[in-house]
Amino acid sequence: MSRRSGILEFAVLGLLRESPMHGYELRKRLNTSLGVFRAFSYGTLYPCLKTLVANGWLIEEPGNTAEDALAAPLAGRRAKIVYRLTAEGKEHFEELLSQTGPDAYEDEHFAARFAFFGQTSRDVRMRVLEGRRSRLEERLEKMRASLARTRERLDDYTLELQRHGMESVEREVRWLNELIESERAGRDLQGPVSGGSAQQNTTNGAPGVLPRSGDTLRPDSPDDTAT
């Protein structure tokens, strides 16, 4: 499984743990409310959903509202499918939530994990936050060393770009320090962490936002439509 598909599957399971959804609603939540991914097509989402169904983690059900039942025939389309998390899917998601390996510290994987911190135990949150901070401190050290070696050979604009990158990492480290301090003091963030509240950008490193410094997931074609 690729890192991208693994993050998407994790996020889908997490959202469906909250409530069953149509594919359209899932895509909307992933792209706008959750804020973990750049926009992607139904051509990316539906293969993921099919895999999760095949694994026994989701089941497909026909739309259960009168609007769903009437809209499809009138439009010449199939009735909407609702995706629901199974007991096995919930167990698998909880297993994923408990993992604190190196992948959990990477840019977008960390963002997905953070979006569901409200469903994560405090000790796991601490390990993920501390691992992320350690990873960024290592990155910052390498950036400083690289800048020291190449400073004299860089033009002003390239130098400013590198400084901007370093400042972004430094801000996130400060943000992580605040979160870790709050966790150690037994304080939770105010308001829900997952779902609608998780859509903020992360480039400013402020508390309560999701880091997306890597932006490694690329959008599929905006012309793609649901199948």
matplotlib code that plots the C-alpha trace (Angstrom):
import matplotlib.pyplot as plt

x = [0.0, 1.3, 1.7, -0.9, -3.6, -2.8, -3.5, -6.7, -8.0, -7.2, -9.1, -12.1, -12.4, -12.1, -14.9, -17.2, -16.7, -18.5, -21.4, -22.3, -21.9, -22.4, -19.3, -20.1, -20.3, -17.1, -15.2, -16.5, -15.4, -12.0, -11.4, -12.9, -13.8, -11.0, -8.4, -5.9, -5.9, -5.7, -8.7, -8.9, -11.3, -13.9, -11.5, -9.2, -11.9, -14.0, -11.2, -10.3, -13.8, -14.0, -10.8, -12.2, -15.4, -13.4, -11.5, -14.7, -14.1, -17.1, -20.5, -22.5, -26.1, -28.7, -29.5, -32.3, -34.1, -37.0, -34.9, -32.2, -34.8, -36.5, -33.4, -31.6, -34.4, -35.2, -31.6, -31.1, -28.6, -28.2, -29.4, -26.7, -24.7, -24.1, -20.9, -21.0, -18.2, -18.4, -17.3, -14.1, -13.6, -13.9, -11.5, -9.0, -9.3, -8.7, -5.6, -4.4, -5.0, -2.8, 0.2, 3.0, 5.7, 7.8, 5.1, 3.0, 5.5, 5.6, 3.9, 0.5, 0.3, 0.7, -2.0, -4.4, -3.5, -3.9, -7.3, -8.5, -6.7, -10.2, -10.6, -7.0, -5.8, -3.6, -0.5, -0.7, -1.2, 1.9, 4.1, 2.9, 3.5, 6.9, 7.9, 6.8, 8.7, 11.8, 11.5, 11.1, 14.1, 16.2, 14.9, 15.7, 19.2, 19.8, 18.4, 20.6, 23.7, 22.8, 22.2, 25.6, 27.4, 25.7, 24.9, 27.7, 26.6, 22.9, 21.3, 19.1, 15.8, 16.9, 18.3, 15.0, 13.2, 15.4, 14.9, 11.2, 11.2, 13.3, 10.9, 7.9, 9.5, 10.5, 6.9, 5.6, 8.1, 6.9, 3.3, 4.1, 5.8, 2.6, 0.5, 2.9, 2.8, -1.0, -1.1, 1.3, -0.9, -3.9, -5.6, -7.6, -8.0, -11.2, -13.9, -13.8, -10.5, -11.7, -14.2, -15.3, -12.8, -9.8, -9.8, -7.3, -4.1, -0.8, 1.7, 1.6, 2.3, -0.4, -2.1, -5.2, -4.1, -3.0, 0.5, 0.6, 4.2, 4.9, 1.7, 2.9, -0.6, -1.4, -4.9, -6.3, -7.9, -10.6, -12.6, -13.0, -16.5, -18.2, -18.7]
y = [0.0, 3.4, 6.1, 8.2, 5.5, 4.6, 8.1, 8.3, 5.0, 6.1, 9.4, 7.7, 5.2, 8.0, 10.1, 7.1, 6.2, 9.5, 8.6, 6.8, 9.0, 9.0, 9.2, 12.8, 13.8, 11.9, 13.7, 17.0, 16.4, 15.2, 18.2, 21.0, 20.1, 17.8, 19.8, 17.0, 16.6, 18.7, 18.3, 14.9, 13.1, 10.5, 8.3, 8.3, 8.0, 5.2, 2.7, 3.3, 2.7, -0.5, -1.7, -1.0, -2.8, -5.8, -5.9, -6.1, -2.7, -1.0, -2.1, -0.4, 0.4, 2.1, 5.7, 5.6, 8.9, 9.7, 12.3, 9.7, 7.2, 9.7, 11.6, 8.7, 7.5, 11.1, 11.8, 8.4, 7.3, 4.6, 5.4, 6.8, 4.4, 5.0, 3.7, 2.4, 1.3, -2.3, -3.6, -4.9, -1.5, 0.2, -2.2, -1.7, 2.1, 2.0, -0.2, 2.5, 5.2, 3.4, 3.2, 5.7, 4.6, 6.9, 7.3, 9.1, 12.0, 12.7, 15.8, 14.7, 11.5, 13.6, 16.0, 13.1, 11.7, 15.1, 15.6, 12.6, 13.4, 13.8, 10.0, 9.2, 8.4, 10.9, 8.7, 8.0, 11.7, 12.5, 10.0, 11.3, 14.9, 14.2, 12.2, 14.9, 17.5, 15.4, 14.9, 18.6, 19.4, 17.1, 18.8, 22.2, 21.2, 20.0, 23.2, 25.4, 23.3, 23.5, 27.3, 27.8, 25.9, 27.6, 31.1, 32.8, 31.2, 32.1, 35.1, 37.2, 35.6, 32.1, 33.0, 34.5, 31.4, 29.2, 31.5, 31.3, 27.5, 27.5, 30.0, 27.8, 24.8, 26.8, 28.0, 24.5, 23.4, 26.2, 25.1, 21.5, 22.6, 24.3, 21.2, 18.9, 21.2, 21.2, 17.4, 17.0, 19.4, 17.3, 20.0, 19.3, 21.7, 23.7, 22.4, 19.4, 18.5, 16.2, 16.9, 20.5, 22.2, 20.6, 22.6, 25.3, 25.7, 24.9, 27.1, 29.6, 27.0, 28.4, 26.2, 24.3, 24.0, 21.0, 20.9, 20.5, 21.6, 18.7, 18.9, 15.7, 14.5, 15.9, 16.6, 14.5, 16.2, 18.6, 17.3, 13.9, 13.1, 10.4, 7.0]
z = [0.0, -0.9, 1.7, 0.0, -0.2, 3.5, 4.6, 2.6, 4.0, 7.5, 7.0, 5.4, 8.2, 10.8, 9.1, 8.7, 12.4, 13.1, 10.8, 7.6, 4.4, 0.7, -1.5, -2.3, 1.3, 2.1, -0.7, 0.5, 4.1, 3.0, 0.7, 2.8, 6.3, 7.3, 5.5, 5.3, 1.5, -1.5, -3.8, -5.4, -7.7, -7.2, -9.3, -6.3, -3.6, -5.0, -5.5, -1.9, -0.8, -2.8, -1.1, 2.3, 1.4, 0.1, 3.4, 5.3, 7.0, 5.2, 3.9, 1.2, 1.7, -0.5, 0.3, 2.8, 2.3, 0.0, -1.8, -2.6, -3.9, -6.2, -7.4, -9.0, -11.4, -12.4, -13.3, -14.9, -12.3, -9.7, -6.2, -4.0, -1.9, 1.8, 3.3, 6.8, 9.1, 10.2, 13.6, 12.0, 10.4, 13.8, 15.3, 12.5, 12.8, 16.5, 15.8, 13.4, 15.9, 18.4, 16.1, 16.8, 14.4, 12.2, 9.5, 12.1, 12.2, 8.5, 7.2, 5.8, 7.8, 11.0, 9.7, 9.3, 12.7, 14.3, 12.8, 14.8, 18.1, 19.6, 19.3, 20.4, 23.9, 25.6, 25.8, 22.1, 21.3, 23.4, 21.5, 18.2, 19.1, 20.6, 17.6, 15.2, 17.2, 17.1, 13.4, 12.8, 15.1, 13.0, 9.8, 11.2, 12.1, 8.6, 7.1, 9.3, 8.4, 4.7, 4.9, 6.6, 3.9, 0.9, 2.2, 0.3, -3.0, -2.8, -4.3, -2.0, -3.1, -2.7, 0.7, 1.8, 0.6, 2.7, 5.7, 5.2, 5.2, 8.4, 10.1, 9.1, 10.8, 13.8, 14.2, 14.1, 16.7, 19.0, 18.3, 19.1, 22.4, 23.4, 22.6, 24.4, 27.5, 27.4, 27.1, 30.0, 32.1, 31.3, 29.2, 26.1, 23.2, 23.2, 20.8, 18.5, 16.9, 14.1, 11.4, 10.7, 13.0, 11.4, 8.1, 9.1, 7.1, 8.9, 7.3, 10.2, 12.8, 15.2, 17.7, 16.5, 12.9, 10.7, 9.3, 5.5, 4.9, 2.5, 0.3, -1.2, -2.3, -5.6, -6.9, -9.6, -12.6, -11.6, -14.5, -13.0, -11.9, -9.8, -11.2]

ax = plt.figure().add_subplot(projection="3d")
ax.plot(x, y, z, "-o")
ax.set_aspect("equal")
plt.show()
